[in-house]
Each structure stands twice: as structure tokens, then as C-alpha cells.
Amino acid sequence: MRIVQLQTPDRGRRLGVINGDKILDITEIDATPTLRSTYEAFQLADERGVSLSDLLTPRAKETSRRFDYKFVLAAEPHGDKPYLLPPLDHPDPYRTLVAGTGLTHLGSMKSRDEMHVVADAASVGTDAATDAGSVSHGTFPKTDSAKMFEMGLAGGKPAPGQRGVAPEWFYKGNGTILRGPREPLDIPEFALDGGEEPEIVGCYVVNKLGVPTRLGFSLGNEWSDHATEKINYLYLAPSKLRTCAVGPELNTDWDFQEVSLRCSVTRGKQTIYDSEPLFSGEKHMSHSLANLEDHHFKYAQHRLTGDVHLHFFGTSKLSFSSRDWKYADGDVLKIEATGWSAPLVNFVRKEAGGN
């Protein structure tokens, strides 16, 4: 099942299910609407002891109100037409935790290591700073990124019932930094750049018993500042404190094995970046889904009843290590996963006075 949330100018927030090229309006079923959000639908499903899909499937068959999905996908947020919201949020944005894991994909270490190994080499005055490959695999010590990645390869997919090695973990913010389709991703005045990170996002609600429940997955752009991170890897934490985008759909059926993504950046009429196919899912990762979830939710503060968690699972490729340009105001970012979700489209909004 593919679930969306949308805002309409005449009837407010609606919960919908995708059926071909239509959005089926689930909220319309009740004379006094109670299911205006994914969060409310989960609470009812949890109370009845059924899955979210089982709750919504019969309602999707009953509803008579439909929206044209292409029309809604193209609508600008906060306008006079129905537009899409992130597929999961909390009525109180401060009860949404946005976080993620890095160095989880088999291709992810290269971009990170190239950033950090040159900075490390330069800090000790070695000529190897001009050759990232020789630094990483020569006499210069391995970066902490390389060590962390190797730990994941060795212990990131433990046998059932065993705890594997912990992945890298980072905090992005609460629900106030969450953006939906076609909303802006900000470059603050103090930032050195923006940086796309096309990823899969795990979407969770902690149920009434304090048990984290995975509702499904969504596309995400874990927007960061890699130019700041490159200065010193200890700046990774503040480089992550940026807006991010999730959506447009919550996919409840994917088994987390394999999905093909693609990310592009358009400036005016010109495509200035095309990632080519990027793969995610356990087949392309050094950590299992079970291990990533175990280490995120082992902390008691991550199991507070009613909280929403949006967790980014990492990417295999960044544009930063290969491009000679910086993001500019108005650049359009698109993340695609054909057959898995409609594209996630956002644009860059750069604050005045920035770099």
C-alpha cells in the first residue's frame, strides 16, 4: 500500500491511498472525519490490533472521492490547490525525532573517505593530501570513516537474536525541520554549501506499549552541508542540522532488499548533476535493517509512547566529491524510484548573505 497525506483548501488535511493515477480519499469515509493523518490511522489500527494496511484497505474500497495524483504532485505547497505533505508526521512537531545512520552502503565509504582523508593529510602537512587514494591505502593511517565502515562489513549483519556492531548515528532535528514535496531545502546564511543525500527513510510510531512500530518506508533527501563536514569530521554533527525532505509516499509493502534510486539537480533548463542509478536495501548495505533498528531503538528515550521517528538509512553516492559548483537559490532536486514511489521534488532556498 502507498499512503499519502495532503492538504486541501476546502476541507483541510486528508489521508489518501494511491490507486493507479488517483488518490483515494480515506478521510471522506466518516461524516465526522477522524482519520485526517497517517498518525491518527495508526493509533486506531493499534487500538484494534490490526496493521495500518488492514485498517485502510476496506476504507479505500468504500470512498467515492478521488484526486488526480499528477495534479496534486505538481501543486505548489500552501497554494489554493490540494498539495502533498510528508507522509508521516506528529500533530506536535516536537515529538518527531529525525535522525539517521551513515556509512551503511557498500559505495558510501568512498565519498566520505575522500572528504576526510584529504583533510587529515593536510592537517599533518603530508604531500599525500593531493592523492586521496594513496593516503587511504598507503602509510597514512586509515580515517575513522574507513574504520567504521570496515566494522560494519565485519559485524553489521549479525545472526538472528544477536546484536551486531553499532552503525554511525546522527541527529538531524525534530519535526520543525521536516519538509514535504516541492517545499524548499534551506541553505542558512552561516552554511558553506548544501548537499543532497538521496535515501530511504524508515517511518515509525512508538505504540501504546512503548514498542516501536515500523509503518513503512519513504523517499528522503537528507540535506546536509558537506563543505563544513570536510573541514573536520567532528563537524559532521552540526553539518546535519539542516532541513530535510520526506515523501511523497509511505510504502508499506517493501521488504528492504533492493530499490533503484536516481537523483538529479536542475538549474534553469540545464541538468547540472545526474547520479545515475543508486541502489539501496540490504543487498547493497553493510548493515541489516534489523541491526539498524535495534541500535536506534535500544535507547529508552527513543521508545516514548506516541513519538514519531523518521530515520534515514544512508546513501551510496554524493555529488559533493565530484562537482566543482555550489548549490544556488532555485536549484531543483529530484529523487526518483520508478515503480516504488512517485518522485520527491524540492528546490533550494539560499538565505541572503551566505557563502
N, C-alpha and C positions, 0 to 999 in steps of 0.2 A: 504494500500500500504506500502511496505517495501523498503526503499530507502537507497542506499549506495554510498559512494564516494571511488574511487580507483585511484591509481597512476600506470601508465603503463610505461615500459621502452622505448617503441617505439612511443607512441602517447600522453604521458603526462597524465594529470588529466582527469578522466572520471566520469560522473554521471551515476548511474545504478539503475535499479529496479529489485527486486528479483522475479523470477518466477520459483517456484519449486527448482530445483538444479542448476539453471542458473541465471546469472546476465545479464539483457538486457541492452545493451549499448545505453543510451539515447543520448549521445554526438555525436554518429556516424550519427545521422539523417541529420544534416546540413553539406553541403560541406565546409562551413567556420564555424567550431564549435563555438557556443555561449553559450551553456549550459554545461559548464565543472564542475559545482558545484551546490549543493543544494541552495546556496545563490543566484547564478545567476538565477536559475529556479524560485525561489520565487520572485525575482524582476520582471521577465517577467509576472508571474501569477498575481502579484499585479497590474502591469500596465494594464493588460487585465481584471481585476476584476473577476478572477476565482481562485479556490483553487489550491494548488500545485498538488493534485491528479488529478484534472480535466485537468490540463495542461499536465501532464506526461502520463496519460493513453493512449491516441491515439498514442503518440510517442513510447510508449513501444510496441504497436502492429505493428508499422512500421519497427522497427530496425531489421537488419539481423545479427548484430554482437553480440555474446554471449561469456560470460566467464563461466568456470566451477566454481561454488561458493565454493565448498570444496577446490579446488586448490588455489583459492585466499585467503580463510580463513587461510590456512596453510602457506602462503607465508610470509617470513620474511621482515619487512619494509626496504626500501632503498636498496633492492637487485636487481637482474636482472629479476625478475618476477613481474607480477601485484600484488599489495598488497593494503590492505584496509587502508583508512584514517578515522578519526572521521566523522560521517555522516552529521555534520553541523559545519562550521567554517566561518570566515570572511577573505577576502583577506588581510586585515590589522589586525594582531592578537591583536593589542592594542584596537580594537573595539569589542572585545569579552569579556563579563563580566561573569565570572564563580563564582557562589555563591550557597547558599543552606539554607535549614531550618532543624533544629534538633528538637528532642522530639515531632515528629509528629505521630509516630506509637504507637499502643497500647502496644507493647512489648519493646519500646525503652527506657522507663524511668528506667527500672531495671538495665541495664548495666551502664547507665550514673550515676544513683544514687549510685550504688555500688562503682564507682570510687570516687565520690565526698564526700560521707558521711564518708568514712574511713579517707580521708584526713582532713575533717573538724573536726572529732572527735579527731584525733591525734594532731591537732593544738591547742586544748584546754586541752590536757592531759587526756582525759577520757578513761577509760578501755573499753568503748563501741566501740573503734576503731577496736577491734578484732571481733566484731559482727555487720556487716553492717545492718542486719535486725533489731536488737534491737535499733541501732542508729536512723534509719529512722523512726521507728514507736514507739519508746519509749519516754523518756523525752528529748532527744537531739532534737533541732529544726530541722524542715524539711529543706532539702537543697533547694537552689534556683532552681535546676533542677526539684525537685519534685513539687515545687510551680508552675513553668512554665508549667509543664505537666498537672497539675490539671486545670490551666487556660484554656489550650487547650481543655480539656474534657468538661469544662463548656461552652466555647464560641467559639470553633474553627469551628463549623458548623452552622453559622447563617442562618436565613431565607433569601430567595432571596431578594435582594435590601438593605440588612442591612450589616453593617461592623462588622465582628467578632473580637475576640481578636487576637492581633498580635502574630505570632509564633516567636520563636528564629530565628535569621538570622545571617549568617556569610558570609564573603568574602573569596574566595579561590585565585583569581588572574585573570589575563587576558588570552588571547589565547596562550601565550607562555608556559603556564603550562599544556596545553591540550595534551593528548596522545591518539593515536588510538590503535586498536587491535594489540597485540603482541609487543607493544612498552614497554620500561621499566618504572616502577614507582620507583622514586628515594628515597633513604634514605640519606639525606645530612650528611655531616661529623658531624654537630652540633646536629643532631637529637638523641633522645633516643631510638626510635624504629620506625617501620612502622605499619600501621593499616588499614586493609581492611574495606570498607563500601559499601556493595552491595546495589545499589539504582536504582530507576527510575529517569531519568533526563528529565525535560521539555526543549524543544528546541524552541526558539523564535527568530523572527526578528521583529524589530520595523519598521512599514511600512512608506510610504511616508507622511502619515498624522500624524505620531507620535503615532500610535496605535500599541501596542504590539500584534503580531500575533503568535499564537501557531501553529508550523508546525507539531508537534507530540512529541513522546517520544522515549527515547533510554535507553539501559542499561548503568550503570555507576559504576565506582569504585572510591568513594570519599576518596582517600588515605589520611590518617592523622597520627598524632603522639599522640596516646592515653597515652603513658607513660609521655609525657610532660604535657598533659592536666590534668593528675591525680594529679600532684604536687599541682595545684591550678586551680580551674575552670576559673579563669581570664586568664590563659594561653591557653584557648580554641582558641582564635583568632590566635595567632602565630602557634598553632599546626595544623591549617588548611592550612597554606601557603606551600603547597606541590603540586607536580604534581598530576594529576588525569586522569582517562581514561574514554572515552565515545565511545560507539559503540557496535557491528559493524553497526547496522541498525537504521534508523529513521522509527518508526512505526507510521503511520498517522491515524490509524483506532481505536485505543484502547480508551475505554470510561472512563478510570481511575477508574474502580471499583474494579478489583481484578486481580492479577497476582501472580503466584508462582515462587519464585527465589530460587536459591541454590548456595552457594559459597564454593569452596574447595581450599585448598592450598597443593601443592605437592612439596616435597623436594627430588630430585633424583627420585627414583621409589616409594617413600612412601608418602601416603596421611597423612599429619600431622594435617589437620583440615577439617571438613565437617560440614557445618552449619545445615544440614538437611533442610527441606522446610522452606522458609521465605516468608511471604505474604506482598504484598504492594497493594496500591489502597485505595480508600475511605472506603471500608468495614473494613479495618484494621488500619485506621488512626483516629486521634483525630481532624484533620483539614480537611476541604473540599478543593478540588482543587481551587475552586473559591476564597476561603479565602486566600490561599497561594499566588495565583497570584495577588489578589487585594493588599496585603500588600507589595509585591515585586515591583509592578509597580506603586504604589501610589507616589513614589518619581520621581520628574521631571527628575533627572539625569539618571533614568532608562528608559526614554522614548525618547531617542535621535534617530532621524530618521536614519535608516540604521544599527544600532547596533545589534549585536547578543547577546543573553542571553542563557546560559546553566545553568539550575537551578536544583540542587539536592534536592530531596524531602524527604530524610531521610531513615533510615533503622530500622528494628525491633530487630537486634541482631548483636553483635560484638564478635569476638573471644577473645578480649583482657582480659575481666574479668574472663575467664575460662582457659586460656592457661598458661603454665609455660615455654614457649620458646619465643625467639625474631625472627623477620624476618631476613633471611640471604640472601646474594647475590645469585641470581639464583633461588630463590623460585618462583614457578609458581602459579598464581592466576587465577581461572576460575569462572565466574559468568554465570549461566545458567537460562534460562526462556523458557522451552520447548514449542514450538508452538507459541511463541511470538516473539522470535528473535534467531538468531544463538548466541552461547556463546561469551562472551567477555573474552579474554585471555590476560594476561600481565605477565611480570616477574619482580622480584625485582632487582634493581641495587643499591648496597650499596657503598657509597663513602669511600675511604680509610681513615683510622684514626678515624672512627666513633665508637660509643658505640656498 
